[in-house]
Amino acid sequence: MNIVDYLQKFVELMNSGGVIMWVLFALNILLWYGLGYRYILLQRGTRGNVRRQVQKHLKRKTQQKMRGLLDYAISDAIKTLKESKDKNLQNCRNYLSDTLYPYTNDLGRYAILVKTIVVLAPLVGLLGTVDGMIETFDALQSSAMFGQGASISGGISKALFTTELGLVVAVPGLILGRVLDKKEERLEHDFELIKDILCTRSIS
């Protein structure tokens, strides 16, 4: 079988579930785009605790190789601190908060999209289930009930396909979304530690 045959079978499978299947397919693409973007963005890059990483950046005279979001954040924070002559602790934290804001703001990008699709996909699948069952009952109400086997099986098939695809979209999104949320929380905590470490060092 060549790729055209596989595409034809895919289209037949999607059409068997009606329009709802294509809606779920579109939601699935959006979901994995959001998950992929968040996975790449939330790469911490460096291992070990934040204090050790800050010390490495401070000791190096030349800029070290950036391996992830944490390295870029530390580098920018140190640069801001060197340019600032203010020795006030609160001002120091404000300067660093402004510097790290773009990083903090990016951490949550597409998080709402992922959570929305995880909630929405089973509901859309349920809509397809209801549509399939209505089609089945319409066939049962026909006067030629015994001649409507194809319509009945088609309605049930549509109901099951859409329910299954709705769960297939939602379950991986739920699991991977939670994992990425944990990575986001850790990076937010790391950014707060960067402020504490650099401001304490600057004031002392």
SEZADO-736134 format. One record per residue (C-alpha): residue in three letters; x, y, z. Coordinates in steps of 0.25 Angstrom, whole numbers, padded with zeros to 4 digits, always signed. Layout:
// SEZADO-736134
ALAXYZ/...
This chain:
// SEZADO-736134
MET+0000+0000+0000/ASN+0005+0014-0004/ILE+0003+0027+0004/VAL-0010+0030-0005/ASP-0016+0017+0000/TYR-0013+0021+0014/LEU-0019+0035+0012/GLN-0032+0029+0006/LYS-0034+0020+0018/PHE-0031+0031+0027/VAL-0042+0040+0020/GLU-0052+0028+0020/LEU-0050+0026+0035/MET-0051+0041+0038/ASN-0064+0042+0030/SER-0070+0030+0037/GLY-0071+0039+0049/GLY-0076+0051+0042/VAL-0072+0065+0044/ILE-0069+0063+0059/MET-0058+0054+0055/TRP-0051+0065+0047/VAL-0053+0075+0058/LEU-0047+0066+0068/PHE-0035+0064+0058/ALA-0033+0079+0057/LEU-0033+0080+0073/ASN-0023+0069+0073/ILE-0014+0076+0064/LEU-0015+0089+0072/LEU-0013+0081+0085/TRP+0000+0075+0081/TYR+0005+0088+0075/GLY+0003+0094+0089/LEU+0009+0082+0096/GLY+0021+0082+0087/TYR+0023+0097+0088/ARG+0022+0097+0103/TYR+0032+0085+0104/ILE+0043+0092+0096/LEU+0041+0105+0103/LEU+0041+0099+0117/GLN+0055+0092+0115/ARG+0062+0096+0128/GLY+0075+0093+0121/THR+0085+0092+0132/ARG+0085+0082+0144/GLY+0088+0085+0158/ASN+0083+0095+0168/VAL+0081+0110+0164/ARG+0091+0115+0173/ARG+0102+0107+0167/GLN+0098+0112+0153/VAL+0098+0126+0157/GLN+0112+0124+0163/LYS+0117+0118+0150/HIS+0112+0130+0142/LEU+0118+0140+0151/LYS+0132+0133+0151/ARG+0132+0132+0136/LYS+0138+0145+0129/THR+0133+0141+0116/GLN+0118+0137+0113/GLN+0117+0122+0115/LYS+0109+0113+0105/MET+0094+0114+0107/ARG+0087+0101+0109/GLY+0073+0105+0113/LEU+0063+0116+0118/LEU+0070+0116+0132/ASP+0084+0120+0126/TYR+0078+0131+0118/ALA+0070+0136+0130/ILE+0082+0136+0139/SER+0091+0143+0129/ASP+0081+0154+0127/ALA+0079+0156+0142/ILE+0094+0157+0144/LYS+0095+0167+0133/THR+0084+0176+0139/LEU+0090+0175+0152/LYS+0104+0180+0147/GLU+0097+0192+0140/SER+0090+0196+0152/LYS+0097+0204+0163/ASP+0085+0203+0173/LYS+0088+0196+0186/ASN+0073+0196+0191/LEU+0068+0182+0192/GLN+0054+0185+0188/ASN+0059+0193+0176/CYS+0068+0181+0172/ARG+0057+0171+0172/ASN+0048+0181+0164/TYR+0060+0182+0153/LEU+0061+0167+0153/SER+0046+0165+0152/ASP+0045+0174+0140/THR+0057+0167+0134/LEU+0051+0153+0136/TYR+0037+0157+0132/PRO+0038+0153+0118/TYR+0043+0139+0122/THR+0032+0138+0133/ASN+0021+0142+0123/ASP+0026+0132+0113/LEU+0025+0120+0123/GLY+0010+0120+0122/ARG+0009+0121+0107/TYR-0002+0111+0101/ALA-0004+0106+0115/ILE-0019+0111+0114/LEU-0020+0105+0100/VAL-0016+0091+0105/LYS-0025+0092+0117/THR-0037+0096+0109/ILE-0035+0085+0098/VAL-0034+0075+0109/VAL-0047+0079+0115/LEU-0054+0082+0101/ALA-0050+0069+0094/PRO-0058+0059+0102/LEU-0070+0068+0101/VAL-0069+0069+0086/GLY-0067+0054+0086/LEU-0080+0053+0094/LEU-0087+0062+0084/GLY-0083+0052+0073/THR-0089+0041+0082/VAL-0102+0048+0083/ASP-0102+0051+0068/GLY-0099+0036+0065/MET-0110+0031+0075/ILE-0120+0041+0069/GLU-0117+0035+0055/THR-0119+0021+0061/PHE-0132+0024+0067/ASP-0137+0031+0054/ALA-0134+0018+0047/LEU-0141+0009+0057/GLN-0154+0018+0055/SER-0154+0015+0041/SER-0165+0007+0036/ALA-0155-0002+0029/MET-0148-0004+0041/PHE-0142-0018+0037/GLY-0136-0012+0025/GLN-0129-0001+0032/GLY-0117-0010+0037/ALA-0107-0001+0031/SER-0113+0012+0036/ILE-0114+0006+0050/SER-0099+0001+0050/GLY-0094+0014+0044/GLY-0101+0022+0055/ILE-0095+0013+0066/SER-0081+0013+0059/LYS-0082+0029+0058/ALA-0085+0029+0073/LEU-0074+0020+0077/PHE-0063+0026+0068/THR-0065+0040+0073/THR-0065+0036+0088/GLU-0053+0029+0086/LEU-0045+0040+0078/GLY-0050+0050+0089/LEU-0043+0042+0100/VAL-0031+0039+0091/VAL-0029+0054+0090/ALA-0032+0057+0104/VAL-0024+0047+0112/PRO-0010+0049+0107/GLY-0013+0064+0107/LEU-0017+0063+0122/ILE-0005+0055+0126/LEU+0006+0063+0118/GLY-0001+0076+0122/ARG+0001+0073+0136/VAL+0016+0069+0134/LEU+0018+0082+0127/ASP+0011+0090+0138/LYS+0020+0084+0148/LYS+0032+0088+0140/GLU+0026+0102+0139/GLU+0025+0103+0154/ARG+0039+0099+0156/LEU+0044+0110+0146/GLU+0036+0120+0153/HIS+0042+0116+0166/ASP+0056+0116+0160/PHE+0054+0131+0155/GLU+0050+0135+0169/LEU+0063+0128+0175/ILE+0071+0136+0164/LYS+0065+0149+0170/ASP+0068+0145+0184/ILE+0082+0140+0181/LEU+0087+0152+0173/CYS+0080+0163+0181/THR+0086+0157+0194/ARG+0100+0157+0188/SER+0098+0171+0182/ILE+0094+0177+0195/SER+0104+0170+0204/
